[in-house]
Amino acid sequence: MALIRPFKALRPAKESAQLVASVPYDVVNRKEAKELAEGNKFSLLRVTRSEIELPEETNPYSEEVYQKAKENLEKIKKEAPLLVENEPALYIYKLVMEGREQIGIAATFSVDDYDADVIMKHEKTRKEKEDDRTKHIITTEAQTGPVFLTYKGVDKVNSIVESTMKNAEPLYDFTLADGVTHTVWIISPKDAKTIISEIGKVEKLYIADGHHRAASASRTRKAKKDANPNHKGDEEYNYFIAVLFPAEQLKILPYNRVLLDLNGRTEEQLLEEISEKFEITKTEIKKPVQPKSFCMYIKNEWYMLKTRDSVLASASLSASIADQLDVSILQDFLLKPIFGIDDPRTNKRIDFVGGIRGTKELEKIVNEGKASVAFSLYPVSVYDLMKISDAGEIMPPKSTWFEPKLRDGLLVHLI
């Protein structure tokens, strides 16, 4: 059963919260991080991407970068300031984007539950990224950004959340330049006890986003445990910070594809080959309106691609749930055989565009000659993600884009 635990958050004073809050470290490159932090000495990007304050030639994985992160965290603690909660607490974190609400419980969760698959995964992690965040956590002695968890919502928990939001004064409530509103409340000790009990009855939680953060917390625990002859199991490093959202509130956006070339084919040859597996029609529609269909943009034209029954029958023979997802059908029956994209994780002739950027971005990339063709996909559902996690399978690469994103820095877990 799942363990959820209050913690003493390190968090900004109310007047500086909007300045401290920053995008997750892994959704921006170095240049973008530097631009976002420009003129804002409190931005937590100065901690999570501290290389932006060092010479451009600095290796982002050098010891100098992690020491700079520690130094900057101490500086922001004093100047923002950042305060440590008097007593361990649970928090409500609400996001509102384009009128849609997403409301989660911020808490710490057990590394043991992560290691034992009470907290389920659906994504492979890369050692280089794990190494980076593990060094970052150990050096700063802080988890600066939360993992994004989901579960099948519990009515009693939802009722407490609604009551708290209605009756309590929020700790923070602000809207950032991207139009997303972030609101945080502290949950009363009595209600926290009920939530802990109710979540404790839940058999499984699921990582929606933040696999590298969770894996790094596990590796950090091992390193700290090995170095601590008096390890008891209740130290803060045995837990990691996350926000737990009911699955019914979440919306996954597609992860669209662009291909840099036509793999030696003309447009006419390409359309002819695609037509063997997909019904093709010109369209004004730029996003699929139902599963098992795709939209393709090439030479200023959009085409609707509907998967033929023979392909669906072939895909259904696989015992793998992941093989039957739209993203897998596109990969296995079009991108690999026609474009030669054998492994989308490593092939340099394919790129990925998060659904938040829309189909205009796909058109722009192709029209500017940066790619030859683009595909927009129908999004995966949260329940597909859960089924794949339950089956012990791995989601295909670049198949989910969660929006809105949690901000780093509003609630930090000190280990």
N, C-alpha and C positions, 0 to 999 in steps of 0.2 A: 504494500500500500504506500501511497505517496506521502512524503514528509514535507511539510511547508513550515517555515520558521521565521519569526520576527527577527529583526536585526536593528542595530543602531546605525542608521544611515548617516553618512557624511553628505551634507546637502547645502546648497547655497542659501544665503540670506535672501529673503523674498525679493528685495529690490535688485538683486544681481542675477536672479535665476535665469532670466531671458538671455543674459550675456554669457553665462556659463554653459548653458545647454548647447550641445553641438551634435551634428550628424554622426552616425556610426563611423568609426575609423575606416571601415572597408568599403564604403560606398563612394569615396572620393579618392582621386589620385593626389600626389604630392602638391601639384600646381593648384588644384581646386581647393585643397585643404588650406594652403597658404593664403589664397584669395579670400576664403570664408573667414579666416581668423584675422585678416588685415585690420588694424586699427582697434582690435578688441583684445585687450591683454588678459581678459578673464576666460576666453573661449577654451573649452576643454580640449579642443584640437591641439592646443599647445602641449597637452599631456599625451593624448592618444596618438598624435602624429607629430611628435616633438622634433622630428627631422626638419620641419619647416623653419626652425630657428637656427639651423646649422647650414654650413656651406652646401651648395647643390651637389657637389661631388661626394658628400658624406654617404656612406653605405647605410641604408635605413635599418639594417640589422646589426649595426655596430654597437659596442658597449657604450659609446659616447651618447648614442640616441636614448638608450634606456636611462642613463644617468641624468640626461637633460629632462626626461619625462618626470623623474622623481623630483628634481629641483623645481620644475615648473608647477608640479602639484603642490608642493610645500608653499610656493610663492602665492598661488591662487587661494590656498587655504587661508593665508593671512590677509590677503588684500581684498578678496571678493566680498566678505569672507565666506569660507565654508565652515559649517557648524556640525558637530556630532550630536545626534539625537540623544536626549537624556536617558530614555528607556527604549528597549527593543520594541519595534512596532511593525505592523503591516501597513501597506499604503494602497490606495486606489490611484491608478494612472489612466486617465481618459484621454483619448485622441479623437478629434473631430476633423474630418476631411470631406469637403464638399457635402456637408450635411449628414454624413454617415458617422455614427459613433462606434467606438471600439473601446471597451472598458475592461481593464485587467487588474489583478492583484499583484502588487510588487512585494517580493519577499525573498528570502534565501531558500535554496533547495539543496538536497543532499547529494554530495558527490557519490556516495554509496548507491543511491537510487539511479544515478546516471550510469555508473559502472555495471549495475545489475540489470539494466534495461527496464526498470520501472519508468524511467524517462526514456522514451523511444527516439531513435534516430532514423533519418531517411537519406542521409548524405554522407559521402566519403569526405574526409578532411585531408588537407595537404600538410605534410610534415613541416615545411618551411613556415607556413602560417601558424601552425601550432607552436613551433619554436619561438616565433616572434611574440605571440601573446603570453606564452608562459614566462618568458624573460621579462615582459612588461609587468605582469602581475607580481612576480617575485621581487623585482627591483622597486616598484612603487608601493608594494604591499597593499594593493588595492585592485578591486575589480571595478573598472571605471564605466562599464556599460553593461546593460542587462541582456541576458538571453531571452528570446521571444518564445514562450511556451504556449501550448493550447491544450484543451481538454473538452470533453462533453460536459457542458455547463451544468451546475447544480443549482436548483431553484432556491434553496435556503441561502446559499452564498450570494446569488443574484439579488435576493431581497435585502440582504444586509448592505450590499453595494448601493442599491437604489436609495435606501434610507439614509445612508451616510452622505451621499451626494446631495440629498434634499435638505438635510438638517445641519450639516457641519460646514464650517468656513474652510474653503480650500487653502492649502499651503501655497500653491502656485496656480495661476490662471492667465495664460497669455497666448497670443497668436503670432506666429513667426512669418517671415517674408514669403514662405511657400504656401501660406494660407491655412496651415494646420494648427489647430488649437490644442494646447497641452494643459491639462488640469490635474492637479495632484491633491489628494486628501489623506489625512492620517486616520486609521481605523481605531476605534476605541478598544481598550484591552479586552473588555467583555466580548465584543463582536469578533475580535481577533481569535479568541479562544474557540468560538463556534466555528469560524472558518477553518481553523487548523483541524478541528475534529471532522468537519464535513469533507475537506480535501483528503484527509487521512483515510477516508473510505474509498477513494478513487483508486482503481487498480493501475491505471496508466496515464502518464502525461506524455506530451509529444513536443519535440523541438520543431517549431515552425521555421525559425531563423536563428542563427547564432551557433552553429555546430562547432566552429573553431573556438569560440569563447568557452563553450561547455567542455570541450576536449582539453583546452588549456587549463581550466580549473581542475580537472582530474589530474593532469600532469603536475600542476602546482602542488596539489595535496600530497602526491607521492613524494615529491622533492622535499617538502616541508616535514612530512612525517619521517622520512629517512634521516633528516637532520635533527630531529627532536627526540632525544632519548626518553623524554617524559610524555610522549604522545598519549593522549587519552581518548581522542575521537570526537571531543566536543569543541575543539578549537575552531576559530572562524574559517580557517583554510579548508575545513571539511565541508564547506557550503559555498554555493555560488549564487549570485544575484540573478533574478529573472522576473519577468512579468508574465502572469498566467491569464490568458484570454479564453473566454468561451468560444468554441469553434463556430458556433452559429453567427457570431459577430464578424468573423474574419472574411476578407475578400482577397483572393489571390489574383494577381494580374499575370498576363502571359509574359513569357520571355521570348521575344521575337528573334528571327534569324536574318542575317544578311550574308550573301555569298560574294566574294570578291571577284569571281570570274565565272564563266559558263563552262569551264572544264573542256575547252576546245570546241564547243558546239556553237552553232548559230542559234538565233532565237527560234527560228522555225524548227530546227532539229530538236531543240529543247522541248518545245511545246508538243511535238510529236511523241517523244519518249515519255513525257509526263502523262500523256493521254492514255497510255497503256495501263496505268494504274489508277488514274484519277480522271473523272469527268471534268472537262475544262470549259468554262464560259466566261466571256468578258462581263465585267460587273462594275457598278458604281460603289458597291459595298467594299469597305476596306478592312473590316474585322469579321471573322466568322461568327455567325449567329447561333451555331449549334456544333456539338462535338463531331469529330471525324471529317471536318472540312477545314480548308485553309485558304487564305487569300495571298496571292502572289503579285508583286509589283515589278514590272520590267518595261523599259522603253516607254515610260509615261502612261502605261496601261495597267489596270488592276484586273486580275482573273480570279474567279472562284474555282477552287479545286475540291471536288467532292470525292471522297475515297470510294473506289469501286467495291462491289460486294465480294469479289474474289480476294481482294486485299484484306478486307475485314475478316473473311473466313480464315485466311492464312494467319492473321494476327491472333485470332481467337484460339488457335491450336496451341499457342504457347501457354505453359503453366504459370508464367510470370505475369503478375498484375501490371508491372511497369511496362512490359512489352505491348500492352494494349492501350496505353495512353496515346493521345494525339501526338505528343512530342516524339514518341518512339516510332509511331507509324511514319511520320515525316522523315525521321532519320533513316529508318530501315528500308523504306520503299521508294525514297526519292533522293535524299541528300547523299546517302552512301552509294547506291548503284549508279546514279546519274552524275552527281557532282564529285564523287570520289572522296567524300568526307568520311574517312574510316573511323576516326575518333574525334568527336567534336571538342573534347577536352584539350587536345594537343594540336589539332590541325590549324594551320595559320591562315587558311583560306575561308574561314567562317568567323563571323563575329556575332555578338548577342546584344540586343537592345531591350532594356526593361520596358514593360508595358506602360509604365508611368509616363514615358516620353512620347507615346502615341504613334499613330501611323504617319503623321506629318514628318516625324524624324526619319522613318523608313524611306519616305519619298525623297527627303532632302539628301540622304546618304547616297541613294541611287542616282538622283538627278545631278549631283555634284561629281559623279564618277568615282566615288570612293568605294562603291560596290556595284555589281552588275544586276543583282536581283535580290528582292527581299520577300520574306514570308511572315505574315502575321498569323498567330495561332489562337485557338480557343483556350481559355485558362483551365488549368487543373483545379479540381475542387479540394477543399480541406479534407473531405472524407476520403478522396483518393489517396491523399498523403497519409492519412491514418491507416488505411487498409494496407498500403505498401509498408509502412513502419511495422504494423502488426505481423506481416508476413516475413519480416526480417529482410526485406528487399531494399534496394537503393533506388532513389528517384533518378531518372535520367539527368545528365548534367544540364544546368541552366534551364530548369523547367518551372520554377516558381519565383515570383517577384511579389513580396509582401509590401503593401503600402496602406496606411502611412507607417513611417519608421519611428521607433522609439528614439528619444534623444539621450545621448550620453551626458552624464554630469549632474542630472537632477537628483539621482539617488546613487551613491557610490557605496560599495561594500568594502570595508577595511578588513584585511585578513591578518 
